[in-house]
């Protein structure tokens, strides 16, 4: 019991912090707007550069008297620029954790040994790449291609920080917990694989450590970096159920630690099937049901398929596609469907077709879909936009061949 003052009155003191809370919220909103402004400004800048190349090249290609050599040069410029634009959107989707991943179970030590050979070429002869790997096997379920890309992005950062000379060490720990990172609670349960990449470079200033994963943030000179490499790393890690930590000391170097959930070796994990032979006579003249709600994309896709020697039938929504299949399923060799459409989406359409016609191959395509990003266990082939005619032909040919071999 506390003693009551002689006058029988208790005194309390308080402070109105409403203004402080409002000021903190205003600061957070301001920081969000600044980040959005930096992101949209960076996207606009990079895409305007790419569009300038494409537009100028197309203008020259329209000239009837253009020399054949210059025509090839401008066509190559357009093709290369489209690839760069596709890579840019892929990196942005990686940061937003909205890229369609293709997870598979792989052994990490084996993959790191293969990557270390590739990093020798990326970093240059004056940087020594060292691997420190455990003797026992450890497995993760992740997109192997994005895993390699993440490590290459970290290595490129390390190379620049070391000015092309030093030591880059890949270290692997298995069965470790994931600690709290950047103020977020660590994983309360589960085992993680921790891949550390350590350089002997100049280090990262403390003020920059909180910003290095932001899209388009870079401390490099103009033209030396896009500021998207580390954004891909953290986006991939988060979308795969892990995270990435960074520790740095100025003048000594930096360590990035990539955490991914560890899994057991699946019992049915076998060897990859041998490559099937390429084009055969039976692959020509396929009847493909195209499901695409966008008029321009639908027309262009059917034109590509006709030029490849196939017979496309185009419907603009999933409901019409289901009616077409129900009317005559035997007419179609495969279905090629967009994912994001009004009404029934592409994944739901594919599942319905699998239920009623399990022998009919379905290939999905999308430039962006949160459904694909969240659901990687749908079991259907996915062709990412923008795709080429060769890629379209290859994935449809593979889908039809697999049906014939079942």
Secondary structure as a PSIPRED ss2 file (coil, helix, strand):
# PSIPRED VFORMAT (PSIPRED V4.0)

   1 X C   1.000  0.000  0.000
   2 X C   1.000  0.000  0.000
   3 X C   1.000  0.000  0.000
   4 X C   1.000  0.000  0.000
   5 X C   1.000  0.000  0.000
   6 X C   1.000  0.000  0.000
   7 X C   1.000  0.000  0.000
   8 X C   1.000  0.000  0.000
   9 X C   1.000  0.000  0.000
  10 X C   1.000  0.000  0.000
  11 X C   1.000  0.000  0.000
  12 X C   1.000  0.000  0.000
  13 X C   1.000  0.000  0.000
  14 X C   1.000  0.000  0.000
  15 X C   1.000  0.000  0.000
  16 X C   1.000  0.000  0.000
  17 X C   1.000  0.000  0.000
  18 X H   0.000  1.000  0.000
  19 X H   0.000  1.000  0.000
  20 X H   0.000  1.000  0.000
  21 X H   0.000  1.000  0.000
  22 X H   0.000  1.000  0.000
  23 X H   0.000  1.000  0.000
  24 X H   0.000  1.000  0.000
  25 X H   0.000  1.000  0.000
  26 X H   0.000  1.000  0.000
  27 X H   0.000  1.000  0.000
  28 X H   0.000  1.000  0.000
  29 X H   0.000  1.000  0.000
  30 X H   0.000  1.000  0.000
  31 X H   0.000  1.000  0.000
  32 X H   0.000  1.000  0.000
  33 X H   0.000  1.000  0.000
  34 X H   0.000  1.000  0.000
  35 X H   0.000  1.000  0.000
  36 X H   0.000  1.000  0.000
  37 X H   0.000  1.000  0.000
  38 X H   0.000  1.000  0.000
  39 X H   0.000  1.000  0.000
  40 X H   0.000  1.000  0.000
  41 X H   0.000  1.000  0.000
  42 X H   0.000  1.000  0.000
  43 X H   0.000  1.000  0.000
  44 X H   0.000  1.000  0.000
  45 X H   0.000  1.000  0.000
  46 X H   0.000  1.000  0.000
  47 X H   0.000  1.000  0.000
  48 X H   0.000  1.000  0.000
  49 X H   0.000  1.000  0.000
  50 X H   0.000  1.000  0.000
  51 X H   0.000  1.000  0.000
  52 X H   0.000  1.000  0.000
  53 X H   0.000  1.000  0.000
  54 X H   0.000  1.000  0.000
  55 X H   0.000  1.000  0.000
  56 X H   0.000  1.000  0.000
  57 X H   0.000  1.000  0.000
  58 X H   0.000  1.000  0.000
  59 X H   0.000  1.000  0.000
  60 X H   0.000  1.000  0.000
  61 X H   0.000  1.000  0.000
  62 X C   1.000  0.000  0.000
  63 X C   1.000  0.000  0.000
  64 X C   1.000  0.000  0.000
  65 X C   1.000  0.000  0.000
  66 X C   1.000  0.000  0.000
  67 X C   1.000  0.000  0.000
  68 X H   0.000  1.000  0.000
  69 X H   0.000  1.000  0.000
  70 X H   0.000  1.000  0.000
  71 X H   0.000  1.000  0.000
  72 X H   0.000  1.000  0.000
  73 X H   0.000  1.000  0.000
  74 X H   0.000  1.000  0.000
  75 X H   0.000  1.000  0.000
  76 X H   0.000  1.000  0.000
  77 X H   0.000  1.000  0.000
  78 X H   0.000  1.000  0.000
  79 X H   0.000  1.000  0.000
  80 X H   0.000  1.000  0.000
  81 X H   0.000  1.000  0.000
  82 X H   0.000  1.000  0.000
  83 X H   0.000  1.000  0.000
  84 X H   0.000  1.000  0.000
  85 X H   0.000  1.000  0.000
  86 X H   0.000  1.000  0.000
  87 X H   0.000  1.000  0.000
  88 X H   0.000  1.000  0.000
  89 X H   0.000  1.000  0.000
  90 X H   0.000  1.000  0.000
  91 X H   0.000  1.000  0.000
  92 X H   0.000  1.000  0.000
  93 X H   0.000  1.000  0.000
  94 X H   0.000  1.000  0.000
  95 X H   0.000  1.000  0.000
  96 X C   1.000  0.000  0.000
  97 X C   1.000  0.000  0.000
  98 X C   1.000  0.000  0.000
  99 X C   1.000  0.000  0.000
 100 X C   1.000  0.000  0.000
 101 X C   1.000  0.000  0.000
 102 X C   1.000  0.000  0.000
 103 X E   0.000  0.000  1.000
 104 X E   0.000  0.000  1.000
 105 X E   0.000  0.000  1.000
 106 X E   0.000  0.000  1.000
 107 X E   0.000  0.000  1.000
 108 X H   0.000  1.000  0.000
 109 X H   0.000  1.000  0.000
 110 X H   0.000  1.000  0.000
 111 X H   0.000  1.000  0.000
 112 X H   0.000  1.000  0.000
 113 X H   0.000  1.000  0.000
 114 X H   0.000  1.000  0.000
 115 X H   0.000  1.000  0.000
 116 X H   0.000  1.000  0.000
 117 X H   0.000  1.000  0.000
 118 X H   0.000  1.000  0.000
 119 X H   0.000  1.000  0.000
 120 X H   0.000  1.000  0.000
 121 X H   0.000  1.000  0.000
 122 X H   0.000  1.000  0.000
 123 X H   0.000  1.000  0.000
 124 X C   1.000  0.000  0.000
 125 X C   1.000  0.000  0.000
 126 X C   1.000  0.000  0.000
 127 X E   0.000  0.000  1.000
 128 X E   0.000  0.000  1.000
 129 X E   0.000  0.000  1.000
 130 X E   0.000  0.000  1.000
 131 X E   0.000  0.000  1.000
 132 X E   0.000  0.000  1.000
 133 X C   1.000  0.000  0.000
 134 X C   1.000  0.000  0.000
 135 X C   1.000  0.000  0.000
 136 X C   1.000  0.000  0.000
 137 X C   1.000  0.000  0.000
 138 X C   1.000  0.000  0.000
 139 X E   0.000  0.000  1.000
 140 X E   0.000  0.000  1.000
 141 X E   0.000  0.000  1.000
 142 X E   0.000  0.000  1.000
 143 X E   0.000  0.000  1.000
 144 X H   0.000  1.000  0.000
 145 X H   0.000  1.000  0.000
 146 X H   0.000  1.000  0.000
 147 X H   0.000  1.000  0.000
 148 X H   0.000  1.000  0.000
 149 X H   0.000  1.000  0.000
 150 X H   0.000  1.000  0.000
 151 X H   0.000  1.000  0.000
 152 X H   0.000  1.000  0.000
 153 X H   0.000  1.000  0.000
 154 X H   0.000  1.000  0.000
 155 X H   0.000  1.000  0.000
 156 X H   0.000  1.000  0.000
 157 X H   0.000  1.000  0.000
 158 X H   0.000  1.000  0.000
 159 X H   0.000  1.000  0.000
 160 X H   0.000  1.000  0.000
 161 X H   0.000  1.000  0.000
 162 X C   1.000  0.000  0.000
 163 X C   1.000  0.000  0.000
 164 X C   1.000  0.000  0.000
 165 X C   1.000  0.000  0.000
 166 X E   0.000  0.000  1.000
 167 X E   0.000  0.000  1.000
 168 X E   0.000  0.000  1.000
 169 X E   0.000  0.000  1.000
 170 X E   0.000  0.000  1.000
 171 X E   0.000  0.000  1.000
 172 X E   0.000  0.000  1.000
 173 X E   0.000  0.000  1.000
 174 X E   0.000  0.000  1.000
 175 X E   0.000  0.000  1.000
 176 X E   0.000  0.000  1.000
 177 X C   1.000  0.000  0.000
 178 X C   1.000  0.000  0.000
 179 X C   1.000  0.000  0.000
 180 X C   1.000  0.000  0.000
 181 X E   0.000  0.000  1.000
 182 X C   1.000  0.000  0.000
 183 X C   1.000  0.000  0.000
 184 X E   0.000  0.000  1.000
 185 X C   1.000  0.000  0.000
 186 X C   1.000  0.000  0.000
 187 X C   1.000  0.000  0.000
 188 X C   1.000  0.000  0.000
 189 X C   1.000  0.000  0.000
 190 X C   1.000  0.000  0.000
 191 X C   1.000  0.000  0.000
 192 X E   0.000  0.000  1.000
 193 X E   0.000  0.000  1.000
 194 X E   0.000  0.000  1.000
 195 X E   0.000  0.000  1.000
 196 X E   0.000  0.000  1.000
 197 X E   0.000  0.000  1.000
 198 X E   0.000  0.000  1.000
 199 X E   0.000  0.000  1.000
 200 X C   1.000  0.000  0.000
 201 X C   1.000  0.000  0.000
 202 X C   1.000  0.000  0.000
 203 X C   1.000  0.000  0.000
 204 X C   1.000  0.000  0.000
 205 X C   1.000  0.000  0.000
 206 X H   0.000  1.000  0.000
 207 X H   0.000  1.000  0.000
 208 X H   0.000  1.000  0.000
 209 X H   0.000  1.000  0.000
 210 X C   1.000  0.000  0.000
 211 X C   1.000  0.000  0.000
 212 X C   1.000  0.000  0.000
 213 X C   1.000  0.000  0.000
 214 X C   1.000  0.000  0.000
 215 X C   1.000  0.000  0.000
 216 X C   1.000  0.000  0.000
 217 X C   1.000  0.000  0.000
 218 X C   1.000  0.000  0.000
 219 X C   1.000  0.000  0.000
 220 X C   1.000  0.000  0.000
 221 X C   1.000  0.000  0.000
 222 X C   1.000  0.000  0.000
 223 X C   1.000  0.000  0.000
 224 X C   1.000  0.000  0.000
 225 X C   1.000  0.000  0.000
 226 X C   1.000  0.000  0.000
 227 X C   1.000  0.000  0.000
 228 X C   1.000  0.000  0.000
 229 X H   0.000  1.000  0.000
 230 X H   0.000  1.000  0.000
 231 X H   0.000  1.000  0.000
 232 X H   0.000  1.000  0.000
 233 X H   0.000  1.000  0.000
 234 X H   0.000  1.000  0.000
 235 X H   0.000  1.000  0.000
 236 X H   0.000  1.000  0.000
 237 X H   0.000  1.000  0.000
 238 X H   0.000  1.000  0.000
 239 X H   0.000  1.000  0.000
 240 X C   1.000  0.000  0.000
 241 X C   1.000  0.000  0.000
 242 X C   1.000  0.000  0.000
 243 X E   0.000  0.000  1.000
 244 X E   0.000  0.000  1.000
 245 X E   0.000  0.000  1.000
 246 X E   0.000  0.000  1.000
 247 X E   0.000  0.000  1.000
 248 X E   0.000  0.000  1.000
 249 X E   0.000  0.000  1.000
 250 X C   1.000  0.000  0.000
 251 X C   1.000  0.000  0.000
 252 X C   1.000  0.000  0.000
 253 X E   0.000  0.000  1.000
 254 X E   0.000  0.000  1.000
 255 X E   0.000  0.000  1.000
 256 X E   0.000  0.000  1.000
 257 X E   0.000  0.000  1.000
 258 X E   0.000  0.000  1.000
 259 X E   0.000  0.000  1.000
 260 X E   0.000  0.000  1.000
 261 X E   0.000  0.000  1.000
 262 X E   0.000  0.000  1.000
 263 X E   0.000  0.000  1.000
 264 X C   1.000  0.000  0.000
 265 X C   1.000  0.000  0.000
 266 X C   1.000  0.000  0.000
 267 X C   1.000  0.000  0.000
 268 X C   1.000  0.000  0.000
 269 X C   1.000  0.000  0.000
 270 X C   1.000  0.000  0.000
 271 X C   1.000  0.000  0.000
 272 X C   1.000  0.000  0.000
 273 X C   1.000  0.000  0.000
 274 X C   1.000  0.000  0.000
 275 X C   1.000  0.000  0.000
 276 X C   1.000  0.000  0.000
 277 X C   1.000  0.000  0.000
 278 X C   1.000  0.000  0.000
 279 X C   1.000  0.000  0.000
 280 X C   1.000  0.000  0.000
 281 X H   0.000  1.000  0.000
 282 X H   0.000  1.000  0.000
 283 X H   0.000  1.000  0.000
 284 X C   1.000  0.000  0.000
 285 X C   1.000  0.000  0.000
 286 X C   1.000  0.000  0.000
 287 X E   0.000  0.000  1.000
 288 X E   0.000  0.000  1.000
 289 X E   0.000  0.000  1.000
 290 X E   0.000  0.000  1.000
 291 X E   0.000  0.000  1.000
 292 X C   1.000  0.000  0.000
 293 X C   1.000  0.000  0.000
 294 X C   1.000  0.000  0.000
 295 X H   0.000  1.000  0.000
 296 X H   0.000  1.000  0.000
 297 X H   0.000  1.000  0.000
 298 X H   0.000  1.000  0.000
 299 X H   0.000  1.000  0.000
 300 X H   0.000  1.000  0.000
 301 X H   0.000  1.000  0.000
 302 X H   0.000  1.000  0.000
 303 X H   0.000  1.000  0.000
 304 X H   0.000  1.000  0.000
 305 X H   0.000  1.000  0.000
 306 X H   0.000  1.000  0.000
 307 X H   0.000  1.000  0.000
 308 X C   1.000  0.000  0.000
 309 X C   1.000  0.000  0.000
 310 X C   1.000  0.000  0.000
 311 X E   0.000  0.000  1.000
 312 X E   0.000  0.000  1.000
 313 X E   0.000  0.000  1.000
 314 X E   0.000  0.000  1.000
 315 X E   0.000  0.000  1.000
 316 X C   1.000  0.000  0.000
 317 X C   1.000  0.000  0.000
 318 X H   0.000  1.000  0.000
 319 X H   0.000  1.000  0.000
 320 X H   0.000  1.000  0.000
 321 X H   0.000  1.000  0.000
 322 X H   0.000  1.000  0.000
 323 X H   0.000  1.000  0.000
 324 X H   0.000  1.000  0.000
 325 X H   0.000  1.000  0.000
 326 X H   0.000  1.000  0.000
 327 X H   0.000  1.000  0.000
 328 X C   1.000  0.000  0.000
 329 X H   0.000  1.000  0.000
 330 X H   0.000  1.000  0.000
 331 X H   0.000  1.000  0.000
 332 X C   1.000  0.000  0.000
 333 X C   1.000  0.000  0.000
 334 X E   0.000  0.000  1.000
 335 X E   0.000  0.000  1.000
 336 X E   0.000  0.000  1.000
 337 X E   0.000  0.000  1.000
 338 X E   0.000  0.000  1.000
 339 X C   1.000  0.000  0.000
 340 X C   1.000  0.000  0.000
 341 X C   1.000  0.000  0.000
 342 X C   1.000  0.000  0.000
 343 X C   1.000  0.000  0.000
 344 X C   1.000  0.000  0.000
 345 X C   1.000  0.000  0.000
 346 X H   0.000  1.000  0.000
 347 X H   0.000  1.000  0.000
 348 X H   0.000  1.000  0.000
 349 X H   0.000  1.000  0.000
 350 X H   0.000  1.000  0.000
 351 X H   0.000  1.000  0.000
 352 X H   0.000  1.000  0.000
 353 X H   0.000  1.000  0.000
 354 X H   0.000  1.000  0.000
 355 X H   0.000  1.000  0.000
 356 X H   0.000  1.000  0.000
 357 X C   1.000  0.000  0.000
 358 X C   1.000  0.000  0.000
 359 X C   1.000  0.000  0.000
 360 X C   1.000  0.000  0.000
 361 X E   0.000  0.000  1.000
 362 X E   0.000  0.000  1.000
 363 X E   0.000  0.000  1.000
 364 X E   0.000  0.000  1.000
 365 X E   0.000  0.000  1.000
 366 X E   0.000  0.000  1.000
 367 X C   1.000  0.000  0.000
 368 X C   1.000  0.000  0.000
 369 X C   1.000  0.000  0.000
 370 X H   0.000  1.000  0.000
 371 X H   0.000  1.000  0.000
 372 X H   0.000  1.000  0.000
 373 X H   0.000  1.000  0.000
 374 X H   0.000  1.000  0.000
 375 X C   1.000  0.000  0.000
 376 X C   1.000  0.000  0.000
 377 X C   1.000  0.000  0.000
 378 X C   1.000  0.000  0.000
 379 X C   1.000  0.000  0.000
 380 X C   1.000  0.000  0.000
 381 X E   0.000  0.000  1.000
 382 X E   0.000  0.000  1.000
 383 X E   0.000  0.000  1.000
 384 X E   0.000  0.000  1.000
 385 X C   1.000  0.000  0.000
 386 X C   1.000  0.000  0.000
 387 X C   1.000  0.000  0.000
 388 X C   1.000  0.000  0.000
 389 X H   0.000  1.000  0.000
 390 X H   0.000  1.000  0.000
 391 X H   0.000  1.000  0.000
 392 X H   0.000  1.000  0.000
 393 X H   0.000  1.000  0.000
 394 X H   0.000  1.000  0.000
 395 X H   0.000  1.000  0.000
 396 X H   0.000  1.000  0.000
 397 X H   0.000  1.000  0.000
 398 X H   0.000  1.000  0.000
 399 X H   0.000  1.000  0.000
 400 X H   0.000  1.000  0.000
 401 X H   0.000  1.000  0.000
 402 X H   0.000  1.000  0.000
 403 X H   0.000  1.000  0.000
 404 X H   0.000  1.000  0.000
 405 X H   0.000  1.000  0.000
 406 X C   1.000  0.000  0.000
